[in-house]
Amino acid sequence: MSDPTPRSQELRIPSLARVEGETALHLRIHDGTVIEARLKIYEPPRFFEAFLRGRAHTEPPDLTSRICGICPVAYQMSACRAVEDACGVVVDGQVAALRRLLYCGEWIESQTLHIHMLHAPDFLGEDDVIGLSRSHLEHVKRGLRLKQIGNAVVELLGGRAVHPVNVRLGGFHRAPTRAELRPLEERLRTALDDAWDTVRWVAGFEFPDAECDADLLALAETGTYAVESGVPTVLPYDDTLPPYTFPLREFTDHVAEEQVSHSTALHSRLDGRRHLTGSLARWAVSGHLLSPLALEAAREAGLGDPPSRPGAGPGEACRNPYRSILVRAVEVLYAVEEALRIIAEYERPAQAYVEVPARAGTGHGATEAPRGLLYHRYAFDGGGRVTDARIVPPTAQNQGAIEEDLRRLVQAGLDRGEGSETELTRLCERAVRNHDPCISCSAHFLELDIERTH
């Protein structure tokens, strides 16, 4: 006879290794069934939206870059696009190309950091990159080389590798000469070989079967893989629903945020459903627009062909979070190749920026941060002062999908008899790292708290 007395078990781990930021996880298990999984982000709220109010229209790019030291370019570019939209300014030509080159540098360094230092140890039985350096030293060295070239791109164009200071509304304070870009070109050619080797390396990992049952949301740009601009595009998980797009100005009409009691980060729903943004979403929405070389790498990695357009054959979306590392590796290769293309076609502009005069209005901007779609909205008064600010980071959007992934994964582990605290902790940490969350970006791991009753 089973014990009718309710029992509870609590497991606490001070922090989750190999993610950015701090959070906790609370699991409720009743009669062997996972009732609830909650990511309890407890970092203090950042208040960026509040202290942007009253600032001049020129300030959001520099201020918001401080939200994240890993992807400051994403915050700068999204802020620039939103302010420029409000002021009726379009940046194009070589200045726009330099922005894309800068963003490629951030993709290279950020995705490489995740692949080699944070995620790969999970697949190779190591606790961290220190252990990985003992068993796979050459792979770690390759990751460091790739990260260094990504940092070098950001440093040359941005003035420094973290929180760039050369970015301004309308472009840059100073544009580089062709001669200054030439050393980058030489290093990027070497990096292309390293990126190929990375794809082949991660293709050899063993990937558990899993599926994320969430809608996929990413930007789509005509004729190119979306990085620094695009139109929000949705590939629903329910295949009876067709893919659809919506204007960026309607973003918050579709992506609704709400405060939850267990987290300092807001949770988001896309038209009332869970959604996921990031590499898997980009592959599903725009993978067919990758370069031939990147598509060849994707096939070699076992990803096959992406949909010819969102929701259409002959390829298909990848919804296995464990395989997200494959898409990230392909994106690194693409970013290196794209950086080389931009440098080869570069001609120094006569002026490094377009003037962006202040005016009253509301502007919207979004780019594809390494972790997914990042949205900014700013309203300005007639003097160009910020009267309202809204920032929706990718990790905050992904939390609902991550929690459901955790619930299903732990349930599968329990069904397999993996019910010890050590086993469940390992499962949960690995599942969270699949999504490479940036906790500090989303705060407005892992302490694991398991409550069992029966």
Secondary structure as GFF3:
##gff-version 3
##sequence-region A 1 454
A	DSSP	beta_strand	23	30	.	.	.	ID=ss1
A	DSSP	beta_strand	33	41	.	.	.	ID=ss2
A	DSSP	alpha_helix	48	51	.	.	.	ID=ss3
A	DSSP	alpha_helix	60	64	.	.	.	ID=ss4
A	DSSP	three_ten_helix	65	67	.	.	.	ID=ss5
A	DSSP	alpha_helix	72	86	.	.	.	ID=ss6
A	DSSP	alpha_helix	93	112	.	.	.	ID=ss7
A	DSSP	pi_helix	113	119	.	.	.	ID=ss8
A	DSSP	alpha_helix	120	123	.	.	.	ID=ss9
A	DSSP	alpha_helix	129	135	.	.	.	ID=ss10
A	DSSP	alpha_helix	137	158	.	.	.	ID=ss11
A	DSSP	beta_strand	167	168	.	.	.	ID=ss12
A	DSSP	beta_strand	171	172	.	.	.	ID=ss13
A	DSSP	alpha_helix	178	203	.	.	.	ID=ss14
A	DSSP	beta_strand	215	220	.	.	.	ID=ss15
A	DSSP	beta_strand	231	235	.	.	.	ID=ss16
A	DSSP	beta_strand	244	245	.	.	.	ID=ss17
A	DSSP	three_ten_helix	248	250	.	.	.	ID=ss18
A	DSSP	alpha_helix	251	254	.	.	.	ID=ss19
A	DSSP	beta_strand	255	258	.	.	.	ID=ss20
A	DSSP	beta_strand	267	270	.	.	.	ID=ss21
A	DSSP	beta_strand	275	277	.	.	.	ID=ss22
A	DSSP	alpha_helix	279	286	.	.	.	ID=ss23
A	DSSP	three_ten_helix	287	289	.	.	.	ID=ss24
A	DSSP	alpha_helix	292	300	.	.	.	ID=ss25
A	DSSP	three_ten_helix	321	323	.	.	.	ID=ss26
A	DSSP	alpha_helix	324	344	.	.	.	ID=ss27
A	DSSP	beta_strand	361	369	.	.	.	ID=ss28
A	DSSP	beta_strand	372	380	.	.	.	ID=ss29
A	DSSP	beta_strand	386	392	.	.	.	ID=ss30
A	DSSP	alpha_helix	394	415	.	.	.	ID=ss31
A	DSSP	alpha_helix	421	434	.	.	.	ID=ss32
A	DSSP	alpha_helix	439	442	.	.	.	ID=ss33
A	DSSP	beta_strand	447	453	.	.	.	ID=ss34
###
